[in-house]
Amino acid sequence: MSALTSTDAITPHVQHHYDQISRLYQMLWGDHIHHGYWEADESVSDAQIKLIRKLIELAKIKPGSRVLDIGCGVGGSSVWLAKNFQCSVVGLTLSPVQAKIATQRARRFKVSDAARFRVADANHLDVPSETFDAIWVIECIEHLIDKAQFIQRCYDALKPNGVMAVCAWVDESTTAEGKRLVADVCDRMICPSLGRLEDYERWMKQSGFKNVVANDITAHVAKTWNLCIKISERKDVKLLVRALDKQTQRFVESFAMMKEAFETDAMGYAMYAAFK
């Protein structure tokens, strides 16, 4: 069995990856370690905040909502939602290092009471039914093997009229070459597979969501990888990456693959809002 075909096999790799690279992410890419959304010449930070705002708008998340942020990273979205949208947020991450950084950030921004973090495996999501107004998932579901089951558990955890807000890489490959490129990206990014845009819509509807909105925003986020490549080519970054493990080195080497996948339409980036 491949290292990426069972939950028990993939989980330690994902945890180790984020334990190793989260501080590097934060140092080079900021507190929001997800794609940016560009409409003009926004800075990286402004583009990342714009992605958050676009997802809030699509999902119609109300101020003061109780939010579960799954794959919360170093707490970027959780802290922002608590500070700027008065949300009560529980952030889940597989990485103890990320949970520690996120907790420190919440304390620094004086939202410790509103944004709390814990280590948990999204593959085995265990949340009481009808607990949250919104479930927030940015660039996490790619690491999960049973995406349909995960979405079902999210549905169950939402209150009536709740919403699941998702940003995810999607497979758009149509040729053998494109499929090989997506497989290479998945291997280096520790993703067992990528769903297609229509897969997520189907899984959400099968879970019981009554209305699903899906937007392909690839054109607005693709610039992320041009900037990542530029950062990775800096001498200080190259020296730092050489000191890290082989898995992390292969991850950084995949930036050019991601850029190619977006440019050749082998991969895309989708934003979803699924309403219960």
C-alpha positions as MATLAB code, in Angstrom:
seq = 'MSALTSTDAITPHVQHHYDQISRLYQMLWGDHIHHGYWEADESVSDAQIKLIRKLIELAKIKPGSRVLDIGCGVGGSSVWLAKNFQCSVVGLTLSPVQAKIATQRARRFKVSDAARFRVADANHLDVPSETFDAIWVIECIEHLIDKAQFIQRCYDALKPNGVMAVCAWVDESTTAEGKRLVADVCDRMICPSLGRLEDYERWMKQSGFKNVVANDITAHVAKTWNLCIKISERKDVKLLVRALDKQTQRFVESFAMMKEAFETDAMGYAMYAAFK';
ca = [
       0.000    0.000    0.000;
       1.289    3.467   -0.926;
       2.239    5.852    1.856;
      -0.604    8.110    0.735;
      -3.450    5.602    0.570;
      -4.270    5.098    4.245;
      -5.094    7.600    6.959;
      -2.710    6.044    9.467;
       0.117    6.308    6.945;
      -0.457    9.860    5.738;
      -1.212   11.537    9.080;
       2.340   11.402   10.509;
       3.748   12.781    7.243;
       1.346   15.730    7.221;
       1.965   16.470   10.905;
       5.740   16.293   10.475;
       5.575   18.534    7.401;
       3.699   21.316    9.181;
       5.748   20.950   12.354;
       8.869   21.421   10.229;
       7.800   24.146    7.855;
       5.248   26.325    9.663;
       7.735   28.817   11.050;
       9.367   29.052    7.618;
       5.916   29.618    6.072;
       5.215   32.354    8.592;
       8.576   34.022    8.106;
       8.305   34.120    4.316;
       4.570   34.222    3.606;
       3.059   35.826    6.720;
       0.460   34.793    9.254;
      -1.984   33.599    6.594;
      -0.312   30.599    4.996;
      -2.848   30.227    2.206;
      -3.182   31.615   -1.317;
      -3.847   35.263   -1.956;
      -6.681   36.666   -4.075;
      -5.436   39.244   -6.580;
      -7.537   41.701   -8.525;
      -4.795   44.312   -9.032;
      -1.367   44.852   -7.471;
      -2.240   43.999   -3.887;
       0.497   43.053   -1.449;
       0.648   39.408   -0.358;
      -0.945   40.301    2.986;
      -3.750   42.302    1.387;
      -4.399   39.525   -1.145;
      -4.629   36.924    1.613;
      -7.099   39.053    3.563;
      -9.077   39.528    0.355;
      -9.391   35.730    0.038;
     -10.832   35.641    3.560;
     -13.263   38.457    2.774;
     -14.366   36.791   -0.475;
     -15.073   33.526    1.362;
     -17.021   35.357    4.081;
     -19.060   37.104    1.394;
     -19.781   33.906   -0.544;
     -20.715   31.974    2.599;
     -22.704   34.881    4.070;
     -21.022   34.419    7.446;
     -22.525   36.755   10.024;
     -20.551   38.703   12.665;
     -20.577   36.903   15.984;
     -20.878   33.446   14.429;
     -19.513   30.372   16.144;
     -16.913   29.017   13.706;
     -14.925   25.782   13.459;
     -11.716   26.449   11.495;
     -10.464   23.059   10.315;
      -6.828   23.057    9.200;
      -6.344   26.401   10.919;
      -2.596   26.587   10.295;
      -0.925   29.208   12.471;
      -4.295   30.762   13.265;
      -4.445   33.405   10.552;
      -8.146   33.099    9.681;
      -9.229   32.232   13.229;
      -7.609   35.290   14.765;
      -8.830   37.529   11.943;
     -12.413   36.296   12.320;
     -12.271   36.786   16.090;
     -10.721   40.243   15.919;
     -12.499   41.710   12.899;
     -15.762   39.785   12.790;
     -16.337   39.144   16.514;
     -16.600   35.413   15.881;
     -16.039   32.725   18.476;
     -13.599   30.336   16.794;
     -12.220   26.881   17.526;
      -9.198   26.130   15.343;
      -8.097   22.566   14.651;
      -4.673   21.573   13.354;
      -2.755   18.329   13.148;
       0.452   20.144   14.110;
       1.314   20.879   17.769;
       3.773   23.505   16.491;
       0.995   25.298   14.605;
      -1.352   25.115   17.603;
       1.305   26.749   19.776;
       1.990   29.531   17.255;
      -1.752   30.140   16.787;
      -2.335   30.360   20.549;
       0.508   32.883   20.855;
      -0.992   34.947   18.005;
      -4.409   34.982   19.648;
      -2.804   36.217   22.855;
      -0.850   38.890   20.978;
      -3.992   40.183   19.273;
      -5.951   39.998   22.546;
      -8.529   37.488   21.313;
      -7.532   34.494   23.427;
     -11.055   34.198   24.798;
     -12.561   34.160   21.302;
     -10.019   32.087   19.349;
      -8.899   28.789   20.837;
      -6.830   26.050   19.260;
      -6.340   22.338   19.678;
      -4.560   19.484   17.983;
      -6.939   17.156   16.155;
      -6.966   14.960   13.060;
      -9.589   16.079   10.516;
      -9.620   12.530    9.138;
     -11.356   11.575   12.378;
     -13.427   14.691   12.996;
     -15.267   14.289   16.284;
     -17.542   17.261   16.926;
     -20.950   17.295   18.631;
     -23.888   17.601   16.252;
     -25.349   21.024   15.480;
     -22.631   22.952   17.322;
     -21.347   25.569   14.847;
     -22.829   28.308   12.682;
     -20.009   27.977   10.154;
     -17.248   25.530    9.300;
     -14.227   27.121    7.653;
     -11.821   24.972    5.623;
      -9.032   26.628    3.612;
      -6.545   24.334    1.855;
      -6.879   21.437    4.271;
      -9.241   18.951    2.641;
      -6.589   18.121    0.018;
      -4.715   16.144    2.696;
      -7.734   13.975    3.561;
      -8.384   10.562    2.067;
     -12.165   10.242    2.501;
     -13.332   13.703    1.501;
     -16.992   12.713    1.227;
     -17.036   11.355    4.782;
     -15.326   14.513    6.059;
     -17.953   16.709    4.403;
     -20.724   14.575    5.932;
     -19.241   15.064    9.402;
     -19.026   18.796    8.794;
     -22.690   18.836    7.797;
     -23.606   17.026   11.007;
     -21.593   19.500   13.113;
     -23.429   22.520   11.705;
     -26.510   24.055   13.266;
     -29.632   24.317   11.092;
     -29.025   27.011    8.440;
     -25.286   26.749    9.037;
     -22.718   26.993    6.249;
     -19.562   25.156    5.213;
     -17.044   27.540    3.610;
     -14.253   25.866    1.635;
     -11.251   26.811   -0.478;
      -9.589   23.858   -2.177;
      -7.212   22.891   -4.950;
      -9.100   20.934   -7.586;
      -8.065   18.485  -10.282;
      -8.871   19.813  -13.760;
      -6.600   17.479  -15.724;
      -7.890   16.039  -19.011;
      -4.714   14.612  -20.567;
      -2.242   11.929  -19.523;
       0.440   14.606  -19.108;
      -1.848   16.705  -16.936;
      -2.770   13.723  -14.779;
       0.934   12.927  -14.259;
       1.579   16.525  -13.232;
      -1.278   16.457  -10.709;
       0.019   13.139   -9.333;
       3.515   14.638   -8.912;
       2.080   17.672   -7.116;
       0.034   15.432   -4.810;
       3.072   13.317   -4.000;
       5.222   16.309   -3.055;
       2.431   18.180   -1.281;
       1.372   15.088    0.721;
      -2.110   14.898   -0.771;
      -3.645   11.457   -1.368;
      -5.746   12.928   -4.187;
      -7.486   16.054   -5.413;
     -11.213   16.189   -5.977;
     -12.642   17.807   -9.079;
     -14.827   20.898   -8.770;
     -17.946   18.874   -9.486;
     -16.899   16.167   -6.980;
     -17.119   18.630   -4.112;
     -20.517   19.843   -5.281;
     -21.755   16.240   -5.429;
     -20.337   15.300   -2.017;
     -21.883   18.386   -0.437;
     -25.307   17.715   -1.921;
     -25.144   14.034   -0.983;
     -24.357   15.048    2.604;
     -27.605   16.995    2.763;
     -26.599   20.571    1.975;
     -29.598   22.197    0.340;
     -27.703   24.831   -1.639;
     -24.104   24.748   -2.914;
     -22.307   27.632   -4.612;
     -19.004   26.875   -6.367;
     -16.688   29.475   -7.904;
     -13.541   28.752   -9.900;
     -11.131   31.492   -8.778;
      -7.926   30.081  -10.276;
      -7.172   33.238  -12.242;
      -7.219   35.298   -9.043;
      -4.931   33.040   -6.964;
      -2.381   31.716   -9.498;
       0.017   34.593   -8.776;
       0.696   32.930   -5.425;
       3.069   30.458   -7.071;
       5.018   33.079   -9.017;
       5.732   34.772   -5.710;
       6.543   31.493   -3.937;
       9.088   30.618   -6.621;
      10.652   34.066   -6.335;
      10.956   33.662   -2.569;
      12.410   30.156   -2.870;
      15.167   31.461   -5.160;
      16.546   33.824   -2.520;
      19.984   32.782   -1.277;
      19.000   32.879    2.391;
      15.966   30.697    1.719;
      17.986   28.180   -0.285;
      20.449   27.841    2.596;
      17.630   27.398    5.084;
      15.844   24.783    2.971;
      19.060   22.772    2.602;
      19.128   22.400    6.381;
      15.640   20.896    6.434;
      14.629   17.311    5.696;
      14.207   15.764    2.251;
      10.409   15.893    2.395;
      10.488   19.660    2.916;
      13.031   20.101    0.149;
      10.797   18.169   -2.253;
       7.881   20.348   -1.183;
       9.754   23.554   -2.072;
      10.885   22.015   -5.371;
       7.205   21.477   -6.249;
       6.448   25.209   -6.496;
       7.321   25.208  -10.196;
       5.017   22.206  -10.677;
       2.156   24.070   -9.034;
       2.745   27.066  -11.285;
       2.758   24.810  -14.364;
      -0.377   22.968  -13.210;
      -2.309   26.222  -12.865;
      -0.991   27.633  -16.137;
      -1.848   24.486  -18.135;
      -5.292   24.008  -16.548;
      -4.269   20.702  -15.000;
      -5.239   22.136  -11.612;
      -7.573   24.830  -10.426;
      -8.633   26.563   -7.235;
     -12.255   26.604   -6.124;
     -14.221   28.439   -3.455;
     -17.402   26.851   -2.107;
     -20.265   27.769    0.169;
     -22.590   24.914    1.156;
     -25.721   25.897    3.088;
     -27.498   23.498    5.442;
];
